[in-house]
Amino acid sequence: MRSVVGFGQALDELEALVARSGSAAAQAVVDYLHDRFPHYAWVGLYWVDGPDLVLGEWKGPEATEHTRIRIGTGVCGAAAASGKTEVVADVSQDPRYLACFPYTKSEIVVPIFRDGRVIGEIDIDGTRLGAFGPDDQTFLERVAALLARLR
């Protein structure tokens, strides 16, 4: 059952979860985000591997065919190239969007940094237009900082 928690409480819970999860911490974070925030329909982590982003941990209704994305391609690749969070309110209006699922209406992609460089990113799809606001962005940027400690 999916439950809603506030972003502040979620950060505290994620800190504790990471501390006790060891090598499974990244998947535990993905599971938590997906299960606790109903508007996070699909949650995945992509990790930088040379010139590409490679799908790591994920949770959602189905797998994506986009398991390897060239940095600079699509919304995910754009976020990795620029180092800036990408919030797309309507994926049908963004020519960079790489279609994954017919139910996806919006997307947020948050880079994960270590030592000043992008090492990965959080990619989340929403099933409604404009699903992600400034609070989601701030929260997920803090989650990205937490994930950076795992690599």
Steps between C-alpha positions, in 0.01 A plus 500: 500500500634841405503756777576870494755658731629856513832580338667586833394174662602314185854640512536388862369154414725475193808593705421219743418258219830564324692459826360149556468371143865448407551393139123495437462869596444635147217254433356575844490872411331430167243272665431760769447784251270290283300357789459817707421757232203401282589755231838326449368236257839370383826567683841409365866574553733536207876490558767654279709245311736679263289692246177331607246478779428142599182402681562362846238469769137565409143437604180545306226311321736378229857513375614768260666419170735796561767323703788693343471865398774708342584807709344795315210293362147530633398673820720268706801561280439875506497506881824301511665728245393827664511391862162666551171353613251463216129532577272424207136579573374347174726246332293515180620859457873431550674368188785361714272255677578133432162327526500215749144443610166617357385610847790744552384862486780678689858435609763628741868415467742598778878463458705330770837667560821391664815709503335757273410262219183316404524132593135409451144623522156438639235464227133510600193479277158633593161396367352849506601824337707730720549232764825647633538837667774697673458299822562175312809651341647621831422168668643287219816711481553419868433133430757517219758630749419204723539257208838654410639361826424146380733503201 
